[in-house]
Amino acid sequence: MTRTLPLPPALRRGDRVRLVAASSALAGGGRLEEGLALLESWGLVVEAEALAIQERRWGYLAGRDQERAAEIGRAHV
């Protein structure tokens, strides 16, 4: 039996979004800033914590398991 999940409503201008780094650490080069600028150009409000995720690293991961899990938990509202 296949179960389908309902889709959330589409994002609209003024909606608040939060970025998470749940797996690999972010590489430098300004790609995060480019992504933030794109989201903001769509009229979305990006939470300020987004820039902190690019600094977090544990080996090749974007932080320790507890840090990444907590970040996902905070983002799920």
PDB file of N, CA, C and O in Angstrom:
ATOM      1  N   MET A   1       0.843  -1.168   0.000  1.00  0.00           N
ATOM      2  CA  MET A   1       0.000   0.000   0.000  1.00  0.00           C
ATOM      3  C   MET A   1       0.898   1.245   0.000  1.00  0.00           C
ATOM      4  O   MET A   1       1.807   1.368   0.821  1.00  0.00           O
ATOM      5  N   THR A   2       0.634   2.140  -0.913  1.00  0.00           N
ATOM      6  CA  THR A   2       1.396   3.381  -1.006  1.00  0.00           C
ATOM      7  C   THR A   2       0.640   4.486  -0.295  1.00  0.00           C
ATOM      8  O   THR A   2      -0.558   4.679  -0.502  1.00  0.00           O
ATOM      9  N   ARG A   3       1.366   5.209   0.548  1.00  0.00           N
ATOM     10  CA  ARG A   3       0.775   6.320   1.282  1.00  0.00           C
ATOM     11  C   ARG A   3       1.391   7.615   0.777  1.00  0.00           C
ATOM     12  O   ARG A   3       2.614   7.722   0.685  1.00  0.00           O
ATOM     13  N   THR A   4       0.584   8.574   0.458  1.00  0.00           N
ATOM     14  CA  THR A   4       1.118   9.852   0.010  1.00  0.00           C
ATOM     15  C   THR A   4       0.924  10.889   1.111  1.00  0.00           C
ATOM     16  O   THR A   4      -0.075  10.884   1.830  1.00  0.00           O
ATOM     17  N   LEU A   5       1.887  11.759   1.217  1.00  0.00           N
ATOM     18  CA  LEU A   5       1.820  12.834   2.199  1.00  0.00           C
ATOM     19  C   LEU A   5       1.274  14.086   1.527  1.00  0.00           C
ATOM     20  O   LEU A   5       1.573  14.353   0.363  1.00  0.00           O
ATOM     21  N   PRO A   6       0.482  14.844   2.255  1.00  0.00           N
ATOM     22  CA  PRO A   6      -0.015  16.086   1.652  1.00  0.00           C
ATOM     23  C   PRO A   6       1.127  17.085   1.475  1.00  0.00           C
ATOM     24  O   PRO A   6       2.038  17.159   2.300  1.00  0.00           O
ATOM     25  N   LEU A   7       1.064  17.837   0.405  1.00  0.00           N
ATOM     26  CA  LEU A   7       2.082  18.855   0.167  1.00  0.00           C
ATOM     27  C   LEU A   7       1.782  20.085   1.013  1.00  0.00           C
ATOM     28  O   LEU A   7       0.621  20.452   1.193  1.00  0.00           O
ATOM     29  N   PRO A   8       2.829  20.719   1.534  1.00  0.00           N
ATOM     30  CA  PRO A   8       2.608  21.970   2.283  1.00  0.00           C
ATOM     31  C   PRO A   8       2.210  23.066   1.304  1.00  0.00           C
ATOM     32  O   PRO A   8       2.412  22.924   0.098  1.00  0.00           O
ATOM     33  N   PRO A   9       1.648  24.153   1.813  1.00  0.00           N
ATOM     34  CA  PRO A   9       1.315  25.262   0.909  1.00  0.00           C
ATOM     35  C   PRO A   9       2.592  25.867   0.316  1.00  0.00           C
ATOM     36  O   PRO A   9       3.655  25.830   0.935  1.00  0.00           O
ATOM     37  N   ALA A  10       2.469  26.418  -0.878  1.00  0.00           N
ATOM     38  CA  ALA A  10       3.614  27.051  -1.537  1.00  0.00           C
ATOM     39  C   ALA A  10       4.066  28.273  -0.729  1.00  0.00           C
ATOM     40  O   ALA A  10       3.260  28.944  -0.084  1.00  0.00           O
ATOM     41  N   LEU A  11       5.361  28.539  -0.781  1.00  0.00           N
ATOM     42  CA  LEU A  11       5.895  29.730  -0.115  1.00  0.00           C
ATOM     43  C   LEU A  11       5.414  30.982  -0.841  1.00  0.00           C
ATOM     44  O   LEU A  11       5.255  30.994  -2.062  1.00  0.00           O
ATOM     45  N   ARG A  12       5.184  32.038  -0.054  1.00  0.00           N
ATOM     46  CA  ARG A  12       4.742  33.316  -0.612  1.00  0.00           C
ATOM     47  C   ARG A  12       5.646  34.424  -0.092  1.00  0.00           C
ATOM     48  O   ARG A  12       6.336  34.256   0.914  1.00  0.00           O
ATOM     49  N   ARG A  13       5.634  35.554  -0.785  1.00  0.00           N
ATOM     50  CA  ARG A  13       6.400  36.721  -0.329  1.00  0.00           C
ATOM     51  C   ARG A  13       6.076  36.999   1.128  1.00  0.00           C
ATOM     52  O   ARG A  13       4.919  36.950   1.546  1.00  0.00           O
ATOM     53  N   GLY A  14       7.118  37.291   1.892  1.00  0.00           N
ATOM     54  CA  GLY A  14       6.938  37.590   3.306  1.00  0.00           C
ATOM     55  C   GLY A  14       7.021  36.380   4.214  1.00  0.00           C
ATOM     56  O   GLY A  14       7.110  36.529   5.432  1.00  0.00           O
ATOM     57  N   ASP A  15       6.992  35.156   3.632  1.00  0.00           N
ATOM     58  CA  ASP A  15       7.129  33.957   4.461  1.00  0.00           C
ATOM     59  C   ASP A  15       8.534  33.895   5.042  1.00  0.00           C
ATOM     60  O   ASP A  15       9.499  34.321   4.406  1.00  0.00           O
ATOM     61  N   ARG A  16       8.640  33.366   6.246  1.00  0.00           N
ATOM     62  CA  ARG A  16       9.916  33.231   6.954  1.00  0.00           C
ATOM     63  C   ARG A  16      10.464  31.834   6.685  1.00  0.00           C
ATOM     64  O   ARG A  16       9.740  30.843   6.780  1.00  0.00           O
ATOM     65  N   VAL A  17      11.765  31.768   6.346  1.00  0.00           N
ATOM     66  CA  VAL A  17      12.425  30.483   6.096  1.00  0.00           C
ATOM     67  C   VAL A  17      13.683  30.389   6.946  1.00  0.00           C
ATOM     68  O   VAL A  17      14.280  31.402   7.312  1.00  0.00           O
ATOM     69  N   ARG A  18      14.075  29.165   7.250  1.00  0.00           N
ATOM     70  CA  ARG A  18      15.302  28.911   8.011  1.00  0.00           C
ATOM     71  C   ARG A  18      16.112  27.872   7.240  1.00  0.00           C
ATOM     72  O   ARG A  18      15.568  26.871   6.774  1.00  0.00           O
ATOM     73  N   LEU A  19      17.384  28.112   7.111  1.00  0.00           N
ATOM     74  CA  LEU A  19      18.276  27.165   6.446  1.00  0.00           C
ATOM     75  C   LEU A  19      18.915  26.267   7.485  1.00  0.00           C
ATOM     76  O   LEU A  19      19.233  26.704   8.592  1.00  0.00           O
ATOM     77  N   VAL A  20      19.103  25.005   7.119  1.00  0.00           N
ATOM     78  CA  VAL A  20      19.812  24.079   7.989  1.00  0.00           C
ATOM     79  C   VAL A  20      20.903  23.387   7.184  1.00  0.00           C
ATOM     80  O   VAL A  20      20.763  23.183   5.979  1.00  0.00           O
ATOM     81  N   ALA A  21      21.985  23.029   7.859  1.00  0.00           N
ATOM     82  CA  ALA A  21      23.046  22.235   7.244  1.00  0.00           C
ATOM     83  C   ALA A  21      23.037  20.907   7.985  1.00  0.00           C
ATOM     84  O   ALA A  21      23.678  20.762   9.026  1.00  0.00           O
ATOM     85  N   ALA A  22      22.309  19.943   7.443  1.00  0.00           N
ATOM     86  CA  ALA A  22      22.089  18.686   8.139  1.00  0.00           C
ATOM     87  C   ALA A  22      23.075  17.588   7.747  1.00  0.00           C
ATOM     88  O   ALA A  22      23.045  16.502   8.324  1.00  0.00           O
ATOM     89  N   SER A  23      23.938  17.851   6.787  1.00  0.00           N
ATOM     90  CA  SER A  23      24.878  16.806   6.389  1.00  0.00           C
ATOM     91  C   SER A  23      26.281  17.390   6.230  1.00  0.00           C
ATOM     92  O   SER A  23      26.943  17.679   7.227  1.00  0.00           O
ATOM     93  N   SER A  24      26.733  17.563   5.017  1.00  0.00           N
ATOM     94  CA  SER A  24      28.099  18.026   4.778  1.00  0.00           C
ATOM     95  C   SER A  24      28.276  19.488   5.152  1.00  0.00           C
ATOM     96  O   SER A  24      27.348  20.293   5.070  1.00  0.00           O
ATOM     97  N   ALA A  25      29.507  19.808   5.569  1.00  0.00           N
ATOM     98  CA  ALA A  25      29.849  21.197   5.873  1.00  0.00           C
ATOM     99  C   ALA A  25      29.786  22.016   4.589  1.00  0.00           C
ATOM    100  O   ALA A  25      30.033  21.507   3.495  1.00  0.00           O
ATOM    101  N   LEU A  26      29.455  23.269   4.741  1.00  0.00           N
ATOM    102  CA  LEU A  26      29.379  24.147   3.577  1.00  0.00           C
ATOM    103  C   LEU A  26      30.772  24.565   3.147  1.00  0.00           C
ATOM    104  O   LEU A  26      31.624  24.884   3.976  1.00  0.00           O
ATOM    105  N   ALA A  27      30.989  24.559   1.857  1.00  0.00           N
ATOM    106  CA  ALA A  27      32.258  25.040   1.314  1.00  0.00           C
ATOM    107  C   ALA A  27      32.186  26.551   1.189  1.00  0.00           C
ATOM    108  O   ALA A  27      31.100  27.116   1.066  1.00  0.00           O
ATOM    109  N   GLY A  28      33.307  27.189   1.219  1.00  0.00           N
ATOM    110  CA  GLY A  28      33.348  28.643   1.072  1.00  0.00           C
ATOM    111  C   GLY A  28      33.020  29.060  -0.350  1.00  0.00           C
ATOM    112  O   GLY A  28      32.410  28.300  -1.103  1.00  0.00           O
ATOM    113  N   GLY A  29      33.414  30.236  -0.704  1.00  0.00           N
ATOM    114  CA  GLY A  29      33.223  30.683  -2.078  1.00  0.00           C
ATOM    115  C   GLY A  29      31.986  31.523  -2.292  1.00  0.00           C
ATOM    116  O   GLY A  29      31.665  31.870  -3.428  1.00  0.00           O
ATOM    117  N   GLY A  30      31.281  31.860  -1.218  1.00  0.00           N
ATOM    118  CA  GLY A  30      30.142  32.752  -1.363  1.00  0.00           C
ATOM    119  C   GLY A  30      28.852  32.114  -1.821  1.00  0.00           C
ATOM    120  O   GLY A  30      27.874  32.819  -2.071  1.00  0.00           O
ATOM    121  N   ARG A  31      28.819  30.795  -1.940  1.00  0.00           N
ATOM    122  CA  ARG A  31      27.601  30.149  -2.439  1.00  0.00           C
ATOM    123  C   ARG A  31      26.429  30.327  -1.483  1.00  0.00           C
ATOM    124  O   ARG A  31      25.291  30.485  -1.925  1.00  0.00           O
ATOM    125  N   LEU A  32      26.694  30.303  -0.161  1.00  0.00           N
ATOM    126  CA  LEU A  32      25.613  30.511   0.797  1.00  0.00           C
ATOM    127  C   LEU A  32      25.037  31.914   0.630  1.00  0.00           C
ATOM    128  O   LEU A  32      23.820  32.093   0.614  1.00  0.00           O
ATOM    129  N   GLU A  33      25.913  32.901   0.506  1.00  0.00           N
ATOM    130  CA  GLU A  33      25.447  34.275   0.337  1.00  0.00           C
ATOM    131  C   GLU A  33      24.629  34.428  -0.935  1.00  0.00           C
ATOM    132  O   GLU A  33      23.628  35.144  -0.952  1.00  0.00           O
ATOM    133  N   GLU A  34      25.058  33.751  -2.008  1.00  0.00           N
ATOM    134  CA  GLU A  34      24.300  33.790  -3.271  1.00  0.00           C
ATOM    135  C   GLU A  34      22.917  33.180  -3.076  1.00  0.00           C
ATOM    136  O   GLU A  34      21.923  33.706  -3.576  1.00  0.00           O
ATOM    137  N   GLY A  35      22.859  32.073  -2.351  1.00  0.00           N
ATOM    138  CA  GLY A  35      21.571  31.436  -2.090  1.00  0.00           C
ATOM    139  C   GLY A  35      20.659  32.304  -1.242  1.00  0.00           C
ATOM    140  O   GLY A  35      19.458  32.392  -1.497  1.00  0.00           O
ATOM    141  N   LEU A  36      21.237  32.952  -0.222  1.00  0.00           N
ATOM    142  CA  LEU A  36      20.458  33.867   0.615  1.00  0.00           C
ATOM    143  C   LEU A  36      19.902  35.012  -0.215  1.00  0.00           C
ATOM    144  O   LEU A  36      18.736  35.381  -0.072  1.00  0.00           O
ATOM    145  N   ALA A  37      20.731  35.570  -1.078  1.00  0.00           N
ATOM    146  CA  ALA A  37      20.286  36.681  -1.923  1.00  0.00           C
ATOM    147  C   ALA A  37      19.149  36.238  -2.845  1.00  0.00           C
ATOM    148  O   ALA A  37      18.209  36.999  -3.077  1.00  0.00           O
ATOM    149  N   LEU A  38      19.226  35.027  -3.367  1.00  0.00           N
ATOM    150  CA  LEU A  38      18.164  34.521  -4.234  1.00  0.00           C
ATOM    151  C   LEU A  38      16.858  34.376  -3.462  1.00  0.00           C
ATOM    152  O   LEU A  38      15.805  34.811  -3.930  1.00  0.00           O
ATOM    153  N   LEU A  39      16.924  33.763  -2.275  1.00  0.00           N
ATOM    154  CA  LEU A  39      15.714  33.602  -1.464  1.00  0.00           C
ATOM    155  C   LEU A  39      15.097  34.960  -1.126  1.00  0.00           C
ATOM    156  O   LEU A  39      13.879  35.127  -1.176  1.00  0.00           O
ATOM    157  N   GLU A  40      15.945  35.918  -0.784  1.00  0.00           N
ATOM    158  CA  GLU A  40      15.448  37.250  -0.454  1.00  0.00           C
ATOM    159  C   GLU A  40      14.868  37.948  -1.685  1.00  0.00           C
ATOM    160  O   GLU A  40      13.917  38.720  -1.566  1.00  0.00           O
ATOM    161  N   SER A  41      15.432  37.683  -2.862  1.00  0.00           N
ATOM    162  CA  SER A  41      14.896  38.282  -4.089  1.00  0.00           C
ATOM    163  C   SER A  41      13.499  37.735  -4.401  1.00  0.00           C
ATOM    164  O   SER A  41      12.726  38.378  -5.111  1.00  0.00           O
ATOM    165  N   TRP A  42      13.179  36.561  -3.878  1.00  0.00           N
ATOM    166  CA  TRP A  42      11.841  35.985  -4.035  1.00  0.00           C
ATOM    167  C   TRP A  42      10.864  36.554  -3.003  1.00  0.00           C
ATOM    168  O   TRP A  42       9.684  36.203  -2.995  1.00  0.00           O
ATOM    169  N   GLY A  43      11.369  37.436  -2.132  1.00  0.00           N
ATOM    170  CA  GLY A  43      10.515  38.049  -1.121  1.00  0.00           C
ATOM    171  C   GLY A  43      10.416  37.255   0.162  1.00  0.00           C
ATOM    172  O   GLY A  43       9.571  37.554   1.006  1.00  0.00           O
ATOM    173  N   LEU A  44      11.267  36.239   0.332  1.00  0.00           N
ATOM    174  CA  LEU A  44      11.252  35.446   1.556  1.00  0.00           C
ATOM    175  C   LEU A  44      12.115  36.115   2.621  1.00  0.00           C
ATOM    176  O   LEU A  44      13.081  36.809   2.303  1.00  0.00           O
ATOM    177  N   VAL A  45      11.763  35.903   3.873  1.00  0.00           N
ATOM    178  CA  VAL A  45      12.528  36.449   4.996  1.00  0.00           C
ATOM    179  C   VAL A  45      13.380  35.311   5.545  1.00  0.00           C
ATOM    180  O   VAL A  45      12.854  34.351   6.106  1.00  0.00           O
ATOM    181  N   VAL A  46      14.688  35.419   5.386  1.00  0.00           N
ATOM    182  CA  VAL A  46      15.611  34.372   5.831  1.00  0.00           C
ATOM    183  C   VAL A  46      16.047  34.691   7.251  1.00  0.00           C
ATOM    184  O   VAL A  46      16.515  35.796   7.525  1.00  0.00           O
ATOM    185  N   GLU A  47      15.896  33.731   8.155  1.00  0.00           N
ATOM    186  CA  GLU A  47      16.291  33.944   9.546  1.00  0.00           C
ATOM    187  C   GLU A  47      17.800  34.172   9.643  1.00  0.00           C
ATOM    188  O   GLU A  47      18.582  33.560   8.915  1.00  0.00           O
ATOM    189  N   ALA A  48      18.184  35.040  10.533  1.00  0.00           N
ATOM    190  CA  ALA A  48      19.561  35.520  10.637  1.00  0.00           C
ATOM    191  C   ALA A  48      20.578  34.436  10.950  1.00  0.00           C
ATOM    192  O   ALA A  48      21.758  34.607  10.644  1.00  0.00           O
ATOM    193  N   GLU A  49      20.163  33.329  11.549  1.00  0.00           N
ATOM    194  CA  GLU A  49      21.117  32.272  11.916  1.00  0.00           C
ATOM    195  C   GLU A  49      21.789  31.628  10.712  1.00  0.00           C
ATOM    196  O   GLU A  49      22.762  30.893  10.879  1.00  0.00           O
ATOM    197  N   ALA A  50      21.306  31.879   9.529  1.00  0.00           N
ATOM    198  CA  ALA A  50      21.794  31.189   8.341  1.00  0.00           C
ATOM    199  C   ALA A  50      23.298  31.317   8.144  1.00  0.00           C
ATOM    200  O   ALA A  50      23.946  30.348   7.749  1.00  0.00           O
ATOM    201  N   LEU A  51      23.861  32.473   8.407  1.00  0.00           N
ATOM    202  CA  LEU A  51      25.293  32.645   8.187  1.00  0.00           C
ATOM    203  C   LEU A  51      26.137  31.853   9.168  1.00  0.00           C
ATOM    204  O   LEU A  51      27.287  31.537   8.863  1.00  0.00           O
ATOM    205  N   ALA A  52      25.606  31.522  10.334  1.00  0.00           N
ATOM    206  CA  ALA A  52      26.364  30.761  11.331  1.00  0.00           C
ATOM    207  C   ALA A  52      26.627  29.332  10.877  1.00  0.00           C
ATOM    208  O   ALA A  52      27.615  28.732  11.301  1.00  0.00           O
ATOM    209  N   ILE A  53      25.770  28.768  10.025  1.00  0.00           N
ATOM    210  CA  ILE A  53      25.954  27.374   9.623  1.00  0.00           C
ATOM    211  C   ILE A  53      27.182  27.169   8.752  1.00  0.00           C
ATOM    212  O   ILE A  53      27.711  26.060   8.691  1.00  0.00           O
ATOM    213  N   GLN A  54      27.644  28.209   8.082  1.00  0.00           N
ATOM    214  CA  GLN A  54      28.814  28.014   7.233  1.00  0.00           C
ATOM    215  C   GLN A  54      30.098  27.906   8.040  1.00  0.00           C
ATOM    216  O   GLN A  54      31.104  27.418   7.526  1.00  0.00           O
ATOM    217  N   GLU A  55      30.088  28.345   9.280  1.00  0.00           N
ATOM    218  CA  GLU A  55      31.272  28.282  10.129  1.00  0.00           C
ATOM    219  C   GLU A  55      31.384  26.952  10.870  1.00  0.00           C
ATOM    220  O   GLU A  55      32.463  26.604  11.350  1.00  0.00           O
ATOM    221  N   ARG A  56      30.298  26.216  10.969  1.00  0.00           N
ATOM    222  CA  ARG A  56      30.279  24.994  11.773  1.00  0.00           C
ATOM    223  C   ARG A  56      30.846  23.827  10.970  1.00  0.00           C
ATOM    224  O   ARG A  56      30.456  23.604   9.824  1.00  0.00           O
ATOM    225  N   ARG A  57      31.751  23.100  11.571  1.00  0.00           N
ATOM    226  CA  ARG A  57      32.375  21.967  10.872  1.00  0.00           C
ATOM    227  C   ARG A  57      32.840  20.954  11.902  1.00  0.00           C
ATOM    228  O   ARG A  57      33.336  21.318  12.968  1.00  0.00           O
ATOM    229  N   TRP A  58      32.677  19.681  11.576  1.00  0.00           N
ATOM    230  CA  TRP A  58      33.231  18.584  12.356  1.00  0.00           C
ATOM    231  C   TRP A  58      33.660  17.534  11.351  1.00  0.00           C
ATOM    232  O   TRP A  58      32.840  16.748  10.877  1.00  0.00           O
ATOM    233  N   GLY A  59      34.955  17.519  11.020  1.00  0.00           N
ATOM    234  CA  GLY A  59      35.427  16.688   9.917  1.00  0.00           C
ATOM    235  C   GLY A  59      34.800  17.207   8.632  1.00  0.00           C
ATOM    236  O   GLY A  59      34.895  18.397   8.332  1.00  0.00           O
ATOM    237  N   TYR A  60      34.165  16.332   7.876  1.00  0.00           N
ATOM    238  CA  TYR A  60      33.502  16.765   6.639  1.00  0.00           C
ATOM    239  C   TYR A  60      32.038  17.132   6.872  1.00  0.00           C
ATOM    240  O   TYR A  60      31.345  17.550   5.945  1.00  0.00           O
ATOM    241  N   LEU A  61      31.571  16.976   8.111  1.00  0.00           N
ATOM    242  CA  LEU A  61      30.168  17.237   8.432  1.00  0.00           C
ATOM    243  C   LEU A  61      29.955  18.686   8.878  1.00  0.00           C
ATOM    244  O   LEU A  61      30.901  19.384   9.241  1.00  0.00           O
ATOM    245  N   ALA A  62      28.714  19.115   8.844  1.00  0.00           N
ATOM    246  CA  ALA A  62      28.338  20.481   9.232  1.00  0.00           C
ATOM    247  C   ALA A  62      28.078  20.552  10.731  1.00  0.00           C
ATOM    248  O   ALA A  62      27.088  21.144  11.160  1.00  0.00           O
ATOM    249  N   GLY A  63      28.945  19.962  11.519  1.00  0.00           N
ATOM    250  CA  GLY A  63      28.815  19.966  12.970  1.00  0.00           C
ATOM    251  C   GLY A  63      28.620  18.571  13.527  1.00  0.00           C
ATOM    252  O   GLY A  63      28.452  17.605  12.783  1.00  0.00           O
ATOM    253  N   ARG A  64      28.644  18.482  14.828  1.00  0.00           N
ATOM    254  CA  ARG A  64      28.423  17.196  15.499  1.00  0.00           C
ATOM    255  C   ARG A  64      26.968  16.770  15.337  1.00  0.00           C
ATOM    256  O   ARG A  64      26.103  17.596  15.046  1.00  0.00           O
ATOM    257  N   ASP A  65      26.703  15.493  15.525  1.00  0.00           N
ATOM    258  CA  ASP A  65      25.344  14.964  15.354  1.00  0.00           C
ATOM    259  C   ASP A  65      24.327  15.753  16.180  1.00  0.00           C
ATOM    260  O   ASP A  65      23.250  16.095  15.691  1.00  0.00           O
ATOM    261  N   GLN A  66      24.679  16.039  17.436  1.00  0.00           N
ATOM    262  CA  GLN A  66      23.749  16.747  18.316  1.00  0.00           C
ATOM    263  C   GLN A  66      23.447  18.152  17.791  1.00  0.00           C
ATOM    264  O   GLN A  66      22.309  18.615  17.879  1.00  0.00           O
ATOM    265  N   GLU A  67      24.452  18.826  17.249  1.00  0.00           N
ATOM    266  CA  GLU A  67      24.256  20.177  16.709  1.00  0.00           C
ATOM    267  C   GLU A  67      23.319  20.149  15.504  1.00  0.00           C
ATOM    268  O   GLU A  67      22.401  20.961  15.395  1.00  0.00           O
ATOM    269  N   ARG A  68      23.566  19.206  14.608  1.00  0.00           N
ATOM    270  CA  ARG A  68      22.747  19.128  13.401  1.00  0.00           C
ATOM    271  C   ARG A  68      21.327  18.708  13.717  1.00  0.00           C
ATOM    272  O   ARG A  68      20.379  19.236  13.135  1.00  0.00           O
ATOM    273  N   ALA A  69      21.166  17.760  14.635  1.00  0.00           N
ATOM    274  CA  ALA A  69      19.820  17.326  15.033  1.00  0.00           C
ATOM    275  C   ALA A  69      19.052  18.461  15.709  1.00  0.00           C
ATOM    276  O   ALA A  69      17.861  18.646  15.459  1.00  0.00           O
ATOM    277  N   ALA A  70      19.738  19.217  16.563  1.00  0.00           N
ATOM    278  CA  ALA A  70      19.082  20.350  17.242  1.00  0.00           C
ATOM    279  C   ALA A  70      18.659  21.402  16.222  1.00  0.00           C
ATOM    280  O   ALA A  70      17.591  22.001  16.352  1.00  0.00           O
ATOM    281  N   GLU A  71      19.483  21.627  15.221  1.00  0.00           N
ATOM    282  CA  GLU A  71      19.153  22.610  14.200  1.00  0.00           C
ATOM    283  C   GLU A  71      17.891  22.204  13.427  1.00  0.00           C
ATOM    284  O   GLU A  71      17.028  23.038  13.156  1.00  0.00           O
ATOM    285  N   ILE A  72      17.795  20.940  13.083  1.00  0.00           N
ATOM    286  CA  ILE A  72      16.591  20.442  12.397  1.00  0.00           C
ATOM    287  C   ILE A  72      15.380  20.597  13.305  1.00  0.00           C
ATOM    288  O   ILE A  72      14.310  21.000  12.847  1.00  0.00           O
ATOM    289  N   GLY A  73      15.537  20.281  14.591  1.00  0.00           N
ATOM    290  CA  GLY A  73      14.440  20.404  15.535  1.00  0.00           C
ATOM    291  C   GLY A  73      13.962  21.843  15.667  1.00  0.00           C
ATOM    292  O   GLY A  73      12.758  22.089  15.749  1.00  0.00           O
ATOM    293  N   ARG A  74      14.887  22.795  15.687  1.00  0.00           N
ATOM    294  CA  ARG A  74      14.506  24.210  15.779  1.00  0.00           C
ATOM    295  C   ARG A  74      13.797  24.678  14.525  1.00  0.00           C
ATOM    296  O   ARG A  74      12.919  25.538  14.587  1.00  0.00           O
ATOM    297  N   ALA A  75      14.173  24.117  13.389  1.00  0.00           N
ATOM    298  CA  ALA A  75      13.588  24.547  12.123  1.00  0.00           C
ATOM    299  C   ALA A  75      12.176  23.983  11.925  1.00  0.00           C
ATOM    300  O   ALA A  75      11.373  24.569  11.199  1.00  0.00           O
ATOM    301  N   HIS A  76      11.881  22.884  12.544  1.00  0.00           N
ATOM    302  CA  HIS A  76      10.576  22.245  12.373  1.00  0.00           C
ATOM    303  C   HIS A  76       9.569  22.911  13.292  1.00  0.00           C
ATOM    304  O   HIS A  76       9.534  22.649  14.494  1.00  0.00           O
ATOM    305  N   VAL A  77       8.771  23.757  12.722  1.00  0.00           N
ATOM    306  CA  VAL A  77       7.788  24.511  13.519  1.00  0.00           C
ATOM    307  C   VAL A  77       6.391  24.117  13.104  1.00  0.00           C
ATOM    308  O   VAL A  77       5.415  24.633  13.650  1.00  0.00           O
TER     309      VAL A  77
END
